[in-house]
Amino acid sequence: MRYSILLVAFVATVFCRAQMLTSDSLWSLPMASPVELSAGFGDLRPNHFHMGIDLRTFGKENLPIYAIQDGFVSRMRVSSVGYGWVLYIDHPNGYTSVYAHCNQFAPNIQQFYLDTSKALQQNELDLMLPKNLIAVKKGELVALSGNTGGSSGPHLHFELRDTKTEHALNPFLHGFHTSDNGQPILSGVRIYAVDTNGYEIQGKSVNVVMGQNVHRVDLAPGFLSTGQRIAMAINVTDQFTPGGRSLGLFSAEIWTPSAPHFAFELDELDFEDGRYINAHHDFAYAQQSKKKYQKIFRSKSNPLTIYPYEGCGSFELRGKDSLAFSLMLRDVNGNESLHTIWVHHPGPLGPEASIKYNAQTHWLPNQSYAYKNGQWQILIDSLSFFEPTLKSLDWSTKRVGSASIQLSKPIQISYLLKDTAGAKQFCLTMNNKYLPTAFKDGVLSASSKTLGTFGLRKDMLAPTITEKTNNKLDSLNNGAWSWLVKDDFSGIASYSCWQNAEWVPAYYDAKNGLISAQMRIPFAAGTHIELRVKDAAGNERVIQRSTPLAPLR
């Protein structure tokens, strides 16, 4: 009896700490209630903000997903990476709802995908559908949950978007809710010396020793030079319930008695600016400490639209003087915590810094660059760099910058082939890794999201295919076939499955290197199955299986 009571108490505790999703009458929930939240809007992810919310499926797949309101399917996409199987539904009130990492769509939607896929003989599609071709009703089944694409485990990734701008919207400001009585907790503060453009001065940052709600720091003499200013970044956890789940912070606001307010607020996000998360948080310090500090300041080249006030968020601090900063942290449900940070500069300001960044020595964020040497060409677009970056380009070693430098936009690399024989087997590389390479008019071209050592390589090896043990041509088989596939360099680019010369839909699970297909059964004598897999360089591997010939009669 005592163990039963303990079990009930444990379950009750877990349920109380779980974060349940509710909605206004405007919407239905995208999954059957109760729906538990596992990740919030605007959470900091590698190289992007989390553009929606994640809903738990407790390790299960194929749970029903429902339309949150009347509308029509405006887009469906099937991919081996990213969102995997994802459905977009436009609603008459100007919103679009998005359901990602599904295993499959509802039967009528799935059939449309299969018919189109078969007609095009293409497994991975991105289809834009005309209005009302596939209409749905509020609460109607539209998909089954899964773990497809880049998902790290079974769950539903759900988004609300503005249909017109395609910006991702914070669902908790648009009719979805979760209970919340926990205040944001300030775990750390970093102070930086910055220039008048909001760019950090290298080597001038310091962590603040945390107090309760009043925090103090004495800067080292000469921390600031004449003309430099100070700015802050914060490490915050936002618990919905004390001791419960922690999600990302919604907003932070900073001011002094004599200076205007500055803030960030995660109400909506533009996908085009997603990589600027690496300018919003201290990326270099995160690499070192594994802690993410969100900046309450910005550089003049930062295009993010999450800052409701003008300015860069930096403050003037004179020598032998102090400033009292007020810092207000808010979660999306209005819970607040107010902090005071006293910053003292004990000595005089250092001498005025000489001009550090100029177009001759540095790549400046607001400028574009073009370089050509022999058969090679490199183009760097404006706003590719988050901060002014010391120029480094060595044609003899084929090195541009360093792999440790973060880019907001990819650079463009091209190479003019003198001999175009077998051109499609050539590809461009960065740090000895394949870059998706196009070939046109004798030129190989590619985009790279990283800097480092670039090069040219020929890929002549086809992918390898390994049969799974369930692939049997007998009457007991349920028709579910699968193969493990690998490629030595350029990666799997296309795949197709055939049964008796008729195309069969298949799906490539890139994270597990698995291609699966549902064959037509029962298998008869003379059944022939074929899998064709190509890498990005066009090298193809074909594997075939056939049942024995029917006996002579």
C-alpha positions in Angstrom: 0.0 0.0 0.0 2.8 2.4 0.9 4.5 1.8 -2.5 1.2 2.5 -4.3 0.9 5.8 -2.4 4.5 6.7 -3.3 3.9 5.9 -7.0 0.8 8.1 -7.0 2.7 10.9 -5.4 5.6 10.5 -7.9 3.2 10.6 -10.9 1.4 13.6 -9.4 4.7 15.4 -8.9 5.8 14.7 -12.5 2.4 15.8 -13.8 2.5 19.0 -11.8 6.0 19.8 -13.1 5.0 19.0 -16.7 4.0 22.0 -18.8 0.6 21.6 -20.4 -0.6 23.5 -23.5 -4.0 25.0 -23.7 -5.7 27.3 -26.3 -8.4 29.9 -26.8 -11.6 28.9 -28.4 -10.2 30.3 -31.6 -7.9 27.2 -31.9 -8.0 23.5 -31.3 -5.0 21.9 -29.9 -2.8 20.2 -32.5 -2.7 16.9 -30.5 -5.2 15.2 -28.2 -5.2 16.7 -24.7 -3.3 16.7 -22.4 -0.5 18.2 -24.5 2.8 18.7 -22.9 5.3 21.3 -23.9 9.0 20.3 -24.3 10.6 23.4 -25.9 9.5 27.0 -26.3 9.5 29.7 -29.0 12.8 31.6 -29.4 14.9 29.0 -27.5 18.6 29.3 -28.5 19.7 26.5 -30.9 22.9 26.0 -32.8 22.9 28.7 -35.6 19.2 29.5 -35.2 16.3 30.4 -32.9 13.7 27.8 -32.3 10.9 29.0 -34.5 8.0 27.2 -32.8 7.2 25.0 -29.8 7.8 21.3 -29.4 5.2 19.0 -28.0 6.0 15.7 -26.3 4.9 12.3 -27.7 6.7 10.4 -24.9 8.9 8.4 -27.3 5.9 7.3 -29.3 5.3 7.8 -33.1 2.1 7.8 -35.2 0.0 9.8 -32.7 -2.8 11.8 -34.4 -2.2 15.5 -35.3 -5.1 17.8 -35.9 -5.8 21.0 -37.7 -6.0 23.9 -35.2 -8.6 25.7 -37.3 -10.4 25.5 -40.7 -8.2 26.2 -43.7 -6.5 24.6 -46.6 -3.2 22.8 -47.1 -0.9 25.4 -48.7 2.3 23.4 -48.7 3.6 19.9 -48.1 7.2 19.0 -48.0 9.0 15.6 -47.6 12.7 15.8 -46.9 15.4 13.6 -45.4 16.7 16.5 -43.4 15.3 19.6 -41.6 11.6 19.3 -40.9 11.2 15.9 -42.5 7.6 15.4 -43.4 6.0 18.8 -42.8 2.5 20.2 -43.5 1.5 23.9 -43.8 -2.1 24.9 -43.4 -3.3 28.5 -44.2 -6.2 29.8 -42.2 -8.7 32.6 -43.1 -7.6 34.8 -40.2 -4.1 35.4 -41.7 -2.2 32.7 -39.8 -0.4 29.6 -41.1 0.1 26.6 -38.9 3.0 24.2 -39.4 3.3 20.6 -38.3 6.8 19.1 -38.6 8.7 15.8 -38.2 5.5 13.8 -39.1 5.7 10.1 -40.2 3.0 10.6 -42.8 0.0 12.7 -43.6 -3.8 12.0 -43.2 -5.0 9.5 -45.9 -6.4 12.0 -48.4 -3.4 14.3 -48.1 -1.0 11.3 -48.2 -2.7 10.0 -51.4 -2.1 13.4 -53.0 1.5 13.3 -52.1 1.9 9.7 -53.3 0.2 10.4 -56.6 2.4 13.4 -57.2 5.5 11.6 -56.1 4.7 8.7 -58.5 3.9 11.0 -61.4 7.3 12.8 -60.9 9.1 9.7 -59.9 10.6 11.7 -57.1 10.5 10.8 -53.4 11.4 14.2 -51.8 9.1 17.0 -52.8 8.3 20.5 -51.8 4.8 21.2 -53.1 3.0 24.6 -53.1 -0.8 23.9 -53.4 -3.5 26.3 -54.7 -6.1 27.6 -52.3 -8.8 25.1 -51.2 -7.4 22.2 -53.3 -7.2 20.3 -50.0 -9.6 21.9 -47.5 -9.5 20.9 -43.8 -11.8 21.5 -40.9 -10.9 22.5 -37.3 -10.0 19.4 -35.3 -9.6 17.2 -38.5 -6.8 14.6 -38.6 -4.0 16.0 -40.9 -1.0 13.9 -40.0 0.7 11.3 -37.7 3.6 12.3 -35.5 7.0 10.9 -36.0 10.8 11.5 -35.9 11.6 12.4 -39.5 14.2 14.9 -40.8 16.6 16.4 -38.4 14.5 15.5 -35.3 16.6 14.1 -32.4 13.6 12.1 -31.0 9.9 11.6 -31.6 7.9 14.8 -31.1 5.7 17.4 -32.9 7.3 20.7 -33.9 4.5 23.2 -34.2 4.6 26.7 -35.5 2.3 29.7 -36.1 3.3 32.0 -38.9 2.1 35.2 -40.4 0.8 34.0 -43.8 1.7 37.3 -45.5 5.3 37.9 -44.1 6.0 34.2 -43.3 7.5 35.4 -40.0 7.4 32.9 -37.2 5.1 34.1 -34.4 5.3 33.3 -30.7 2.2 31.1 -30.1 1.9 32.3 -26.5 1.0 35.7 -27.9 -1.6 34.4 -30.3 -4.1 32.2 -28.5 -2.0 29.4 -26.9 -1.2 29.3 -23.2 0.6 27.4 -20.5 0.3 27.8 -16.7 3.2 29.8 -15.4 4.0 31.2 -11.9 7.8 31.1 -12.0 10.0 34.2 -12.4 13.0 34.3 -14.8 16.2 33.6 -12.8 19.3 35.6 -13.6 22.2 33.2 -13.5 25.0 35.4 -14.9 26.0 38.8 -16.3 28.9 39.7 -18.6 30.1 43.2 -19.2 31.8 44.3 -22.4 33.7 47.3 -23.7 32.2 48.2 -27.2 32.8 50.8 -29.8 30.2 53.3 -30.9 28.9 50.9 -33.5 28.2 48.2 -30.9 31.1 46.0 -31.8 33.0 44.3 -29.0 36.5 45.3 -28.1 38.5 42.1 -28.1 39.9 41.1 -24.7 37.6 43.4 -22.8 34.9 41.5 -21.1 34.3 40.5 -17.5 31.8 38.3 -15.6 29.8 39.8 -12.7 29.7 38.0 -9.4 26.0 37.4 -8.7 24.2 38.6 -5.6 20.5 38.3 -4.8 18.9 41.2 -6.7 21.7 43.7 -6.5 25.0 42.9 -8.2 28.2 44.9 -8.2 31.4 44.9 -10.3 34.5 47.0 -10.2 36.1 47.2 -13.6 39.8 47.0 -14.0 41.6 50.4 -14.4 41.7 51.2 -18.1 39.0 48.7 -18.9 37.4 51.5 -21.0 39.3 53.8 -23.3 38.1 57.2 -24.2 35.2 56.9 -26.7 34.3 53.4 -25.7 31.1 52.3 -23.9 29.9 49.4 -21.9 27.2 46.8 -22.7 25.9 43.7 -21.1 24.8 40.1 -21.8 22.8 37.8 -19.5 22.4 34.2 -18.8 18.8 33.5 -17.7 16.6 30.5 -17.0 12.9 30.9 -17.1 11.1 28.2 -15.1 7.4 27.9 -15.6 7.1 26.5 -12.0 9.7 26.7 -9.3 11.9 23.7 -9.7 10.0 22.8 -12.9 10.9 22.9 -16.6 13.0 25.8 -17.9 12.5 27.4 -21.3 13.9 30.4 -23.1 13.5 34.0 -21.9 10.9 36.2 -23.6 12.3 39.6 -23.0 15.0 41.6 -21.2 15.1 45.4 -20.7 17.9 47.6 -19.4 18.3 51.3 -18.6 20.0 53.8 -16.3 18.5 56.9 -14.7 20.2 59.1 -17.3 20.0 56.9 -20.4 17.1 55.5 -22.5 15.9 52.0 -22.4 17.1 49.1 -24.6 15.6 45.6 -24.9 15.0 42.5 -26.8 11.7 40.8 -27.1 11.0 37.4 -28.8 7.5 38.0 -30.2 8.2 37.1 -33.9 11.2 36.1 -35.9 12.2 36.3 -39.6 13.7 33.1 -41.0 16.0 35.1 -43.2 17.8 36.4 -40.1 17.9 33.2 -38.2 21.7 32.8 -38.2 22.0 36.2 -36.5 21.4 34.3 -33.3 25.2 34.2 -33.3 25.3 37.9 -33.0 22.5 38.0 -30.4 24.4 35.7 -28.0 28.1 35.6 -27.2 29.0 32.7 -29.5 32.7 32.7 -28.7 32.1 32.5 -24.9 29.4 29.8 -25.4 32.0 27.7 -27.3 34.3 28.0 -24.3 31.9 27.8 -21.3 28.9 25.9 -22.8 26.7 28.8 -21.4 24.7 31.1 -23.7 24.7 34.8 -22.8 22.1 36.8 -24.6 23.2 40.3 -25.4 21.1 43.3 -24.4 22.9 45.3 -27.0 23.4 45.1 -30.8 25.8 46.1 -33.5 24.6 48.6 -36.1 24.8 45.8 -38.8 22.6 43.4 -36.8 19.3 43.1 -38.8 17.3 41.2 -36.2 13.9 42.7 -35.6 13.6 41.7 -31.9 14.8 45.0 -30.5 11.8 47.4 -29.8 13.9 50.5 -29.0 16.3 52.5 -31.1 20.1 52.6 -30.5 22.7 49.9 -29.8 22.1 49.4 -26.1 25.5 50.6 -25.0 26.1 53.1 -22.2 28.6 55.8 -21.4 30.6 55.3 -18.2 33.1 58.0 -17.2 36.3 57.3 -15.4 36.2 57.2 -11.6 32.5 57.0 -11.8 29.6 54.4 -11.2 26.4 53.6 -13.0 23.3 51.8 -11.6 21.7 49.7 -14.2 18.1 48.5 -13.9 17.5 45.1 -15.6 14.0 43.8 -16.0 13.5 40.2 -17.1 10.1 39.0 -18.3 8.6 35.7 -19.4 5.9 35.5 -22.0 3.2 35.2 -19.3 4.2 38.5 -17.6 6.2 37.2 -14.7 9.0 39.6 -13.9 12.2 39.9 -12.0 14.0 43.2 -11.5 17.7 43.5 -10.8 20.1 46.3 -10.1 23.7 46.1 -11.4 26.2 48.6 -10.0 29.2 49.1 -12.3 32.2 51.1 -11.1 35.2 52.2 -13.1 37.8 53.0 -10.4 40.5 54.7 -12.5 40.5 57.1 -15.4 39.6 56.1 -18.9 42.5 54.8 -21.1 43.7 56.9 -24.0 41.5 57.1 -27.0 41.8 54.0 -29.0 43.3 54.3 -32.5 41.0 53.3 -35.4 41.0 49.5 -35.2 38.7 48.5 -38.0 39.1 49.7 -41.6 38.3 48.3 -45.0 42.0 47.7 -45.8 42.6 45.4 -42.8 39.2 44.0 -42.0 36.1 42.5 -43.6 33.4 44.9 -42.5 29.9 43.6 -42.0 28.2 46.2 -44.2 30.5 45.7 -47.2 30.8 43.1 -50.0 34.0 41.7 -51.4 35.0 39.9 -54.6 38.4 38.1 -55.2 39.8 36.3 -58.2 43.0 34.4 -58.7 43.5 32.2 -61.8 40.6 29.8 -62.1 39.3 30.6 -58.6 36.8 33.2 -57.6 35.4 34.1 -54.1 32.4 36.4 -53.5 31.5 37.6 -50.0 28.1 39.4 -49.7 27.4 42.2 -47.3 26.2 41.2 -43.8 28.1 38.0 -44.1 30.1 38.8 -41.0 28.7 39.5 -37.5 31.7 41.6 -36.4 34.6 43.3 -38.2 36.9 40.4 -39.0 40.6 40.5 -39.8 41.2 39.8 -43.5 42.9 36.5 -44.2 43.1 35.2 -47.8 46.0 33.1 -49.0 45.7 31.8 -52.6 48.8 29.6 -52.3 47.3 27.5 -49.5 43.7 28.1 -50.6 42.7 29.4 -47.3 40.1 32.1 -46.7 39.6 33.1 -43.0 39.4 30.5 -40.3 36.9 27.7 -39.6 36.3 29.3 -36.2 34.8 32.4 -37.7 31.0 32.5 -37.8 29.1 33.6 -40.9 25.6 34.9 -41.2 25.5 34.3 -44.9 27.4 31.7 -47.0 30.3 32.8 -49.2 30.3 31.9 -52.9 33.2 29.9 -54.4 33.7 29.1 -58.1 36.3 27.3 -60.2 36.7 27.5 -64.0 37.4 24.0 -65.4 39.8 24.0 -68.4 38.9 20.4 -69.2 35.2 19.7 -68.7 35.4 16.0 -69.3 33.7 14.3 -66.4 32.9 17.7 -64.9 29.9 16.4 -62.9 32.2 14.2 -60.8 34.2 17.2 -59.6 33.1 19.1 -56.5 34.2 22.0 -54.4 35.2 21.4 -50.8 35.7 23.4 -47.6 37.9 22.0 -44.9 37.9 18.8 -46.9 34.2 18.4 -46.7 31.8 18.3 -49.7 30.0 21.5 -50.8 26.8 21.0 -52.9 28.3 21.9 -56.3 26.6 23.1 -59.5 28.2 23.0 -63.0 27.3 25.5 -65.7 29.1 26.9 -68.7 32.4 25.3 -67.6 32.2 26.7 -64.1 31.8 24.8 -60.8 30.2 26.9 -58.1 29.1 26.3 -54.5 28.1 28.1 -51.3 29.9 27.6 -48.0 28.6 28.5 -44.5 32.1 28.2 -43.1 35.5 29.6 -43.8 38.8 27.7 -44.0 40.7 25.7 -46.6 38.8 25.4 -49.9 39.6 23.0 -52.7 38.6 20.8 -55.7 38.0 17.1 -55.5 36.8 14.3 -57.8 34.3 11.8 -56.4 34.3 8.5 -58.3 33.0 6.1 -55.8 29.3 5.1 -55.8 27.3 4.8 -52.5 27.3 1.4 -50.8 24.0 -0.4 -50.1 23.5 -3.1 -47.4 20.5 -5.3 -47.3 18.5 -5.5 -44.1 17.5 -8.9 -42.9 13.7 -8.2 -43.3 14.2 -8.0 -47.1 12.7 -11.4 -48.1 10.9 -12.4 -51.2 8.6 -14.9 -49.6 4.9 -15.3 -48.7 5.5 -14.4 -45.1 7.1 -11.0 -45.7 4.9 -8.0 -45.0 6.4 -6.0 -47.8 8.4 -3.6 -45.6 11.9 -3.4 -47.1 14.8 -1.3 -46.0 18.5 -0.8 -46.8 21.4 0.9 -45.1 23.2 3.3 -47.5 26.5 5.2 -47.1 28.5 7.4 -49.3 32.2 8.1 -48.9 32.1 11.8 -49.7 29.5 13.8 -51.6 26.5 12.2 -49.9 23.2 10.7 -51.0 21.5 12.9 -53.6 18.7 10.7 -55.1 17.2 7.3 -54.7 14.5 5.3 -56.3 12.9 1.9 -55.8 11.2 -0.3 -58.4 9.1 -3.4 -58.3 8.6 -5.2 -61.6 9.7 -2.0 -63.4 7.0 0.0 -61.5 8.2 2.9 -59.3 7.6 2.4 -55.6 7.7 5.3 -53.1 10.6 5.2 -50.7 12.0 7.4 -47.9 15.6 8.2 -46.9 16.2 8.7 -43.1 19.4 10.7 -43.4 20.3 10.6 -39.7 20.2 6.8 -39.6 21.3 6.2 -43.2 18.2 4.1 -43.9 16.1 3.9 -47.0 12.7 2.2 -46.5 9.9 1.2 -48.9 6.6 -0.7 -48.8 6.4 -3.3 -51.5 3.3 -4.8 -53.0 2.6 -8.2 -51.6 2.2 -11.2 -51.9 5.4 -11.7 -53.8 4.8 -13.9 -56.8 7.3 -15.9 -58.8 9.2 -13.6 -61.2 9.0 -10.6 -58.8 12.0 -8.2 -59.4 13.0 -5.5 -57.0 15.6 -2.8 -57.7 17.0 0.0 -55.6 19.0 2.8 -57.3 21.1 5.3 -55.2 23.1 8.2 -56.6 25.5 10.5 -54.8 25.8 14.2 -55.5 28.6 13.6 -58.0 26.3 11.3 -60.1 27.9 8.0 -59.1 25.2 5.4 -59.0 24.8 2.0 -57.2 22.1 -0.4 -58.2 21.0 -3.5 -56.2 18.6 -6.0 -57.5 16.7 -9.0 -56.1 14.4 -11.5 -57.9 12.3 -14.5 -56.9 13.2 -17.8 -58.5 11.6 -18.6 -61.8 8.3 -20.3 -61.5 8.6 -24.1 -62.0 7.8 -25.6 -65.4 4.4 -27.1 -65.8 
